[in-house]
Amino acid sequence: MSSFSPSKNHSYRSLIRKLLPWTFYAIIPLVFFRLYFYPCTVSHSNLILISSSPFSFSPSTLEESAKETTPCDYTNGDWVRDERGPLYNGTSCGTIKEGQNCNSHGRPDMGYLYWRWKPKQCKLPRFDPDTFLRLLRNKHLAFVGDSMARNQLESLLCMLATASAPKLVYRDGEDNKFRRWHFDSHNIDISIYWSPFLVKGVEKSNAGPNHNKLYLDHVDERWAADMNGFDLIVLSIGHWFLHPAVYYKGDSILGCHHCPGLNYTEIGFYDVLRKALKTTLKTAIERRGGGSNGNGTKVILTTFSPSHFEGDWDKFGACPKTKPYQEGDKSLEGMDAEMRKIEIEEVEAAKLSAMQFDYLRLEALDVTKLSLMRPDGHPGPYMYPFPFANGVTERVQNDCVHWCLPGPIDTWNEILLEVIKRWDYQSIREE
C-alpha cells in the first residue's frame, strides 16, 4: 500500500514545480563551463563523411577515414630500430639485380636491415602485399625512368612475391631494360621501361659520341607509345642529367653540359631537368587526361635519390657508414635539394594544369630526405660477390648510388602504397 496520501502527493508535485525552474537555471552555467573548458570537436572531414556516405561509420572508423584523406608529410621523421626486419631476403626473392643483392654477395654487417622510417606527425604502416595486390587488381603499373626506377620496381616485386608469385611474361632490350611481370592471382601487370631522361634521348656509347643527346620537346615514345595501357605510372629520373650531354629543341641546339671541344654554349642541367619534366607531364596530361580507359591514369614522380660517396668511387671505404644519420646529422642542401625542388615544383604546376580532368591524378613521392639519411643502405663494394675474399685491394668499384635489396628503398614502396590507398578512398567518396 502506498505511503503517500492524496494531500501529500499534491504537496509533493507542487514542490517539484517550484524547484524545476531553479534546477534548470543551475544547470545552464554548468553546461557553459563544460563547453568552455572541454569543447566538443567534430572535424569538417567527419561531417562530410556522415552526410555523404550511405554506410554507417563508428567514431574510430571516421577518425581513420579522415586521416586517409589527409596527405601525410613523410619528409620529416627519423629512422628507428625495427627488430622485425624486412619482408624478404636476398635468397627468397628471385628478381633482385645481382648488383643490389648485398646479403648474398657477402656484406658482413646486417644492421642496415633493421631500421624503419617513422614520420613525425603520422604513421607509416608496414607494407601489406595483399592490400597492394587488391588495390591494383586488373591494372597495369609501369615504372619508367633510369636505374632508380628499376631499383624501386625490383623492391616492389620482392615484397609482393611474399604473397603472390610474379611471372616474367616479356623481356626486350640490352640488359633487359624493358620487362613485364604478370600476377595471375589478381590479373596485374607490372612493367619497367628504360628511359633515363623521360624525353627522347640518344645515349652515349663506345661506338659513338661520348655524350648524350636530349630532345627536350619530345617525350620518349619507347614508353609513351604504351601510355594508353597504363593505370599507374611511376617516374624516376635525375642521375643521368649529370652526364655530358648536348641539348636540342626541335632541330636547334640549345647548348650542352660538360662538352669541351664542341664549341656549344655550356648550360646548367637544372633547367634541362625542368624542361624534360615539363614535356613529360604535359604529354601525360594531354594523352591521359580524358580517362579513356574508364578509370583514368595516376602519375607519380619519385624524387631524386642522393648518393653517398665519400672520397673516390673506386677506393675502399667509398660509402663506409653502417648506421643511418639521425636528425641534425645531415642537411638536405646543394644539388640534392635543388633536384628535389625542381621535381616538386613541376609536379605541383602539372597538378594545376590537370585540374580540369576528373580522371587524372599526379603526385610527388618525396623520398629525397629520408634517403639522404641512409648512407648505410648502398651496396658499396658488395655490388660484386665477396669482393675481399682475397684480401683488401687498393682499388675496388663501389656503388654508393643504388640501394641494397632488401634495404631502405623498400620504404619508398610503403609510401607508394599509402598514396594509392588514399587515392582509392577518395575515389570511393567521389562516387
C-alpha angles and dihedrals in degrees: 000000000000116000091213120094119206092255092049091047091053091050090050093053091048091053091051092051090053094047098045097075092048090049090052092050090049093052096051095069090047091053092051090046090053094048094046097052099028107031119192106239122203114176121227092238091055091053090053091050093050095048100041106036122085090207130084115246129196117222091256092051090050091052093050092045091052090052091051092057093052114076113238119231100235094171096081119059146084138263107245131186116268115184092192091078126197128329092243141018139220094270101040094058119066099189099068115120108241094240092060098044094102096161095054090043092063105261100170101205115072097179093100089070095063105068132093132189114251114192115214099232106029144022127266107204122216112266113274110200093192091057092048092050092047093051093047096046112144091003139116120230117192127193109203129184141043133339091293088064088052091047091053092045093053090049090054093047091053093051093046091047089068087071105024132013117242117221120211105230103166139027133169141155135041113316089007092283092164114050140150132199127196128209106207092191093066104014092245127155120202117187139182121212119190109224111139094185100030086220124078111293144165111216123221116257142181090251096048142030118332091234138066124249118219125192100199099190096054126069117224104264092198085085104012092062088067095046095109088066096054124097096178127021123193112195126196129176139143119100097068090060088070092065124092109278146162117223126216135189107191106317094331124098111231095188139276146257121237095344108142113183097025095092093225126135111268110232131175122259094228093078089043091054089050092050091049091052092047091053093046098048093042090053092049091052093048095047101036105026093094094061093227093173092060096251103054126223133284120211124198125184115203107213126235117299112216122226122224108213115158109192123330119001093225100051131090112271099026091147104012103159118122099185136048122260114255125224109294095020095094132022127210103239146128120024094351092056094044095050091050092046093054092048094049092047094050093049091050091049090049090051090060091050091050097049091099091064121077096196102051125083128180130190141167114231095213106204101141100103098040089049092048088059093058107074088149096063102077127098093237107174090349090080079098126049115269097338093184099046089118096037134277114312127202094242124042130156115244133197108207093156108061125056133246116249114256094031147099093319089071085073090064089063092046087059091043089057091051091052091051091048091052092048091049092051092048090051091054091051092049090055 
